[in-house]
Amino acid sequence: MNTISDQNAIELLRDLVTTSSVSGHEADAVAMLVDRMSTLGYRAHIDEAGNAVGTIGSNDPDATEILLLGHIDTVSGHIPIRIENGTLWGRGAVDAKGPLCAFTIAAASAAIPDNTRLVVIGAVGEETPSSPGAQFVRDRYKPHACIIGEPSGWERFAIGYKGRLLVHATFTQDAGHSAGPHGSVAERAIAWYGDIAAHIEEWNRGHDGLFDTIQSNLQNINTTSDGLHDITRLTLGLRLPAWTDPHDLERDIRAVSANVDLHFEGHANAHRSPRTGPLPSALSAAIGSLGGRPTATVKTGTSDMNTVAAAFACPIVAYGPGDSTLDHTPHERLDLPEYLRAIAVLRAAIPDLSELLSPEHSAP
């Protein structure tokens, strides 16, 4: 167990946020984090997918393994890095370098039981539909418990995320004068979007609430022309409840979209963990010990939980400092006292979680 000052914890966060890591260009940030992990006592390396990996604790292959899976990539958009009134501004401060740095500091400074191994991973590509870093991790680890690094606020943890499906539709027709008798290709695209919205309303019948219904979002629409053909391209983002399989939904959308050129990606199933169990218990106890009011919640977005939960088949939640409403915005910033409280929560929860996961505790 290392003693790590609050100032050192803040310096790690500031330096990682300062190191740009837009999806597909994470190498500098990964190298920096691996170097810092090594100085903190981790056995650290960069894996074949480009993820930053730090392991600390037992080398015994039969040890209890707790995986702390964050992501190191960010969306684009530069926000000047600065600390003002106890708040760090910068792209990635909330989503999700704050949670990743909290994992890194907490695991290095926790009292790790002899029979426990902690693996902290800064995955690449989480902000892309394919999430390659988490896919690589999914196929190579079998942890006893997993915490996903996403902003939840220090008193809350997420037990579920909705699924996702991205729909790319292309409409093409011969070019014509705008005063002509035929409608524009853009109007065809909008009419199709209206039809899909009506079908979604029908498919949602009997289900209520944001987490239990299909949500649609028109992400972009663009019309171009080469003088001979007019083309409209449209992207529709769908957030899916647990009762909808993304591949089944793709089939249903194709069935009601005659003569539309469709491409689908980002298939992700929803996941919802129980509100009780070793992970909620350990986090709730740690939050309560610091004067917080622990709350389990669900989110309407997606995370790497969607990628790994089914394969891991272990207790899994998402936790980390930060206000998720600031994700991807020009106002992204992280309250530093909250960041430090989240580190304290994780540091306290790790030994408790290890005990709750031990065979002795689970034995009748």
N, C-alpha and C positions, 0 to 999 in steps of 0.2 A: 504494500500500500504506500503510495506517495503522498506527501503533503504538498498540495498545490494551492498557491495563493489565489485570491479572487482576481488580482491584477494579471496573473499569468493566464487565468481562464479567459479573461476579457481580451488579452493580447492574442490568444489563439483565434478567437472569434473574429477580431478585427482583421488579423492577417489573412484568414481564410476568405472573408468577405471581400477584402481588397484584391485577392487573386481571382481574376475573372475565370468563370467556368461555365459558359453557355453550353448547352447540350451539344455534344460532338467535339467540344474543345476544352475538355476538363483536365488535360494532362498536367499542366502546371500546378493546378490546385491539388490534384491527387499526389503528385510528387512532394509538394509542401507538407500535406497532411501526413504522409507516410514518414517523412523525416521527423516531424514533431512527435508522432507516435513512438518512434524509436527512442527519442530522448526521454519520453515518459515511461519507458520500461516495456513497451509492447514488442512482440515479435512481429514486425511490420513488413509488408511487401505490397507490390502491385500485382494483381492477378491477371489472368489472360484476357479478361474482358476490359481491363483498364481500371477496375475498382481499387480503391485504397482499402487495405485489410490490415487490421491490427488485432493480435491475439494476446491475451494476458491471463495468467492463472495456470491451471493444471494442464500438463501435457498428456495425461492419461486419456487414451481414446474412449474409455468408458466413463469419463467425468461428465457431470451435468454441464451441458453447454447452453449458454444464454447468448442469443444473437441479437445485437443491437444494430439494426439495418437502417441507416440513413441514406440520403442521397446528396451528392456533391454538385450536381449540375443545376443550372438555373435557366430561367427564360432570359431573353435578351432585354436590353434596356439599361442604360447606365444611370445610376443614382450616385451622386457624389458621396464618397465615404466620409463620414464625420460622426463625432460623438458630441451630442448637445443635451444638456440637462439629464444625464444618465440614460440616454437613448442612442443606440447605434443605428445610423442610417446606411443603407446600401443594398444593392440587389443581392438576394439570397440570405439576408440577415434573418428573415423569418422562414422562408421556403427555399432550402431547409438546412442552412448551415448552422443556425442557432441550435436546433435539435441535435445535429451531428456533432457539433463541438461539445454540447452538454453530455452526450454519450461518451465522447473521448475523454473528457476530464473526469466524469463520474466513475467510469470503469477503472481508470488509472489510480483513483484515490479511494476506492471502496475497499472495505475489508472483505476480501474474496475468500470464501471457505476453501479448504484444501482440495475438496472434491469438485471444484467448479472451474469452468473455463468461460471467459467472456470473449466474444468476437465482435469487434466494432468494424462496420463496413460503410464506407462512403461510396455508394453505387453511382455509376454513370448512367445517363440517359433516361432518368425517371420522368423527365418532362416531355418525352417523346412517346408516341403511341406504342412502340415496341418494347420500351423499358429493358434494354439489353443487359444492363448491369444486374438487375434483379433476376432476370431469367437465368443468367449464369449462376448466381448464388442459389436459386431455387433448385437447380439440378445437382448441387454439390454439397449441400449441408442438410443435416437432420437434427436441428436444435431441439432441446427440451422446452424452450420458450423463446419467443421472439417479440421484441419491441421495435416498431417501425418509427423512424424519426420524422415526425410531422408536427407542425404547430397545433397545439391543443389548448394552450394556456396552462400554467403550472398546476392548477387545481383540477384539471380535467384530463381525461384520456378517452380516446375513441375506440369503440369496440366494433365498429362497422363502417364500411364504405360502399357506396353504390357501384354498380358496374358501368361499363362504357361501350359505346359503339360509334365509330365515325363513318359517315356516309358521304361519299363524293359522287355527285351527280353531274353529268355533262349532257347538254342539249345543243344540237346542231341543226341549222336549217339554211337553205339558200338565202343569200343576202337579198334584201328588197328595200324599196323606198318606204320611209316611215309613214307616208300618206297612203300606202298601198292597202289592199283589202285584207291581207293576212296579218295576224298578230305577230308581235315581236318574239324572238326566242327567249328574251328575259321574262315575258309574260307567261310563256310555257313553263319556265322554271318555277315561277311564283305559284302558278296553278298547281303544279306537282307538289310543292311544299305545303300548300293548303290541303291537298288531298291526304298527304301523310299525316299532317296535324289532326285531321278528322279521324283517321284510322287509329292514331295513338289515343285519342280521346275514347274511342270505342274499346280499344285493348285495355285501357285503364279502368273500365267500368267494373265496379265492385271493389276497387282499391282506393284507399284514401291516404293523404299525407305525402310529403315530399320524398320520404325514404322508400315508400311502398308503391310509387307510381313511376311510369316512364316520363322523363322530362326531356324536352327537345329545345335546342338552341341553334338558331341559324348563325353559324360562325362567320361565313363570308359568302359573297356572291359577286361574280365578275363577268362582264360581257366584253368580248373582243370580236373583231372582224378582219378578215384578210381581203375584203372587197368582193369575195365570191361566196363566202360562208360566214354566218354569224354564229358565235359560240358563247353559251353561258355556262359557267362552272359554279357549282354551289356546294358548300360543305355544311352538313348538318351534324351536330353533336348530340348524341343521345346518352342520358344518364339512366341506368337501369336498376330496377329493384331485384330482389333475390328470386322472384318468381319468373323472371325473364332471362332466358339463355341468349347471349348475343348472336350465336349462330342460328338459333331458331328465329330470332327477330330479323336477321338478314334475309332468311328465306321468306318470311312474311312480307317484308318490304319489296323484295323482288316480285312477289306474286301480284302485288297491286301497282306495279310500275312498268307497265307495258311500254316498249319502245324508248326506254330511258337507259342510257349508258351509266352503269353504277359500279363503283368500287368501294369496298369496305375495308376498314382496318381498325386496330385498337381494340379488338374483342377482349373484354374483361368481364368476368363474372363478379357479381356483388358478393360481399362476405360480411357476415355478422357473427361475432363471438358472443359467448354467454356473458352476462353481467357479473357472474360469480366465478370463482376459481382462483388459482394461485397468483396469476398476474394482477387481476383487479384487487385482490386482497392485499398483495404486497404494496402496490401503488397507493391504494386508499389509506393503508396504515401509515405510509411515509408522508403522504400529503397531510393527513390529520395530525401527525406528530409535529408538523411545522405550522400548525394553526390554520390550515386550509380546509375547505369543504369539498371532499372528493366527489366528482361527478363523472359518470360514464355517459358517453354521448355517441351519436352516429353522424356521419358526414355524407353529404350528397355528391362530393367529388370522388376521385379515385386516388389511390396511392400504391406503393409497392406491396401493400397488404393484399391487394387483389391478385398480384402476380404469384406470391409465394404461399398464401395461407393454406390452400387445398393440399399442396405438395408437402408442406411441413407437417400438417395435421398435429399441431401443438398449440398450447395457449399463445394467443397473439393479440396485441393491442397496439395502438399508436399513441405516442406521447412526445411532447416537446414544448419548449417555451415559444411564445409568440401568438399574435392575433392573426388567425388565418384569413380574415377579411382583407388583410393587407397583401396577401399573396398576389404576385404578378402586377401590382399597382405601382404608380410612380411615387407612392408614399411609404414604401416598404421600410420598416424600422423595427428594432427590437429593444424593449425595455431591459436594461442590463440587470437591475435588481431581480426581475422575473427570471432572467437567464440563470442567475446564480441560485435562485430558489429551486429551479428545475434540476440543477446539478445536485443540490442537497437532497431532493426527493429521490433521484435515481441512486445516489450514493447510499441512502438509507434503505431503499427497496431491494437492492441487489442481494445482500446477505439473507434477508428475509425470504426473497423469492427462491434462492438456492435451497433453503431449508424446506420450504413448501413443496419443492419439486423432488426432494430426496426420496428414495425408495422407503426409508424408514418412516417418513411422515405419511406417505400414501398407503402404507401397509395397514391392513385391518387390525 
